[in-house]
Amino acid sequence: MAFVVASFFAPWGYYGLLYVFAGVSLLGLFWFWWTRQRYRMLSTIVIGTMLISSIVVLEGLVPLVKQRSAVNLIPVVEEYNGDVYYYNGYSTSIVYYTGHEVIRIKGDSSRWDDKDKLKQRSAEWDKKYLMKQVTEDEFIKRLAEGKQIMVIVPKGEISHFKQSSIAPYVGEYSEAGSSEIYILNKRQAYIEE
């Protein structure tokens, strides 16, 4: 029953079969209880649980993993020949699958509208980031050098990115999966529109 209830809160996947299997399993359990064939209830529970769990894994977990990974960004980054930056986040799968070094841009939270609502973390929290990091000001200095740069902004950080000191330097962008990609100091088209 928990899977059926949870399916109403997951906006991805097709759960029609889940509802069918859950309904048939419940009807089977009720029927075997009513006809006093209680020994068949155990097999109905086992088979129903296996079917329902397999649907949840296929329709719920697989799309969630794809949504959270950078699988849609990998082809774009592989074809790109330049510096790659990730705004206020990081994707280790891009580094792992493409071999590109990705540098994290630490967003300046003092510029954001929702800065009072954000959870304040201690300086110890920043020690978990082992990758190269730059501040927005350091990034703008690198941008002034004229090198072509790719900036990847996850959907959850787009509103913060638009309030950043980097936003005035960007123009066109492309969407790849759950991220926006910006090419700054553009010399050649890398992203198909």
N, C-alpha and C positions, 0 to 999 in steps of 0.2 A: 504494500500500500504506500510505503514511503516513496518508492520510485515513481508511482503514478502521481502523487502529490508534487514531487520535485519536478516532474516533467512540465508542469504549468509555469515554473519559474525559469526554465532553460529555454532561451529564445531560438535555439538551433536544433536541428534534427527533426525527424518525422516520427512521432510516437503513436501512430495509429495501431501498429501491431502490438505495442505495449498494452494499450487499452484492451485489445481483443484477448491477448493471452491472460491478462490479469482478470478480466471478466470471466473467461472460460475456466480459469483455475478456481475462482471463487464459486462459480456455479457447480463445478465438479466436487469441490469440498463440501458444499451444502448438500448436494445430491447423495454423496457417499455417507454423510452424517445422517441424513433423513432415512436412507434405506438400510441403515445399520451395517454398512460395509466399511467399517472404520479402518480396517487393515489397508484399504485402498487409499485412504486419506494421505498416508505417508508418501506413497508414490506420487500422488497428485501434487503434494507440497514440493517434493524434490524436483519433479519435471517442470512444474510451473516456475519455480525459483530459477532453474537453469535457463529456461526460455526468456523469462523477464530480464534476468541479469545480462544475457547475451544481447538483447535489444538495447538495454541501457548502455552497454559498452560500445556497441556499434553506432548508435544514434546520438549518444550524449558525450561519451568520453573522447572518441576519435576527433570530432569537430572541435572540442574544447582544447585538445592538445595542439591541433593545427592552428587554432586561434591564438594560443599563447606562445607558439614558437615563431621563428622568423623564416619559415619555409617559403613564404612568398617573397621575401627580400633577397634570398640567396642568389637567384639568377641575376638580379639587377646588380648586386654588389660584385658578383663574379666578373661581370663584363666591364665594370668600372675600373679605371686605372688612375687612382688618386687617393687622397686622404679621405677617410670615412669617419664621421663623427655621429654620435648618438646623443640626442638631447635628453637630459635628465632621466636617464635610464641606461640599460645596457643589455645586449643580447649576446650571450656567449656562443650560441649556435652559429651566428654569422662568422665569428672568428674561427670556430672549429671547422665549419664546412667550406669556407672560402679561403682561409689563410690570410685574409686582410686584417691588418691591425685596426681595431676600432677604438676611438678615443671618446670618452664620456665627457659631455659638456655639463657641468654643474649649473643648474638653473639658479638664477638670482631670485630667491623667493621674496625678497623685500619689494619687488615690483608687482607681485601678483595680487589680484583682487581678493582672493580667498586666503590670504596669508594668515589671517586670524583663525580660520577654521582648520588649517593644516595641523597635523600632529607634530609637535616639537620633539625632536630627537636629540640625544646628547652627541657630543663629538665622537664618542666611542662608536656610534653607529656608522660613521664615515670610514672607519678602519676596515670595514668588511669589503669595501671596494678596492681591489688590488690592481685594477687596470689603470692605464694612464688617464688622467683627468685634467681638464682645463676649466677655468671660469669663463663666463661670458666675455669679460674684458680681454682675457688672453686669447680667446677664439677670434675676436674682432681684430686683434693685432696680427694673427696668422692670416686672417682673411685679407688684410691690407697688403700682404706680401704678393698677392695676385695669383696664388696657386688655386687650381680648381679643387673644390671641396664638395663632398656629398654630406648632407645632414639628414639623418633619419629621425623623425619625430613620431613617437607612438601616439595613437589616438587619445589616450588619457592625458597627454601633455600638450596637446595642440593649443588649448586656451592659454596655458602658461607660456608657450613658445610665442604666441602672438603678442604677449605683453612683455617679452624679453627685449633686451637691447640688440639682439640679432635680427629680429623681425623686419626692421626697415631695409635690411640688406638682401632680403629674399624676394623673389617674384614668382615665377611659375613653379609648380610642384606637380608631382604625380603621386597617386595612391597605389600602394602595394600591400595587399592584405589589410592589416589593422594599423598601418603606419602611413605617414606622408613622407615623401622623399624630396629634398630640395638640392639642386645643384647650384652652387655659387661660383662666380667667376667662370661661367659656362663657356667652353670653347667648342664642344662637340656634343651632339645629342646622344645621350646614353639611355634615356628612358623613352619608350614608345608611348606616345600620347593616346 
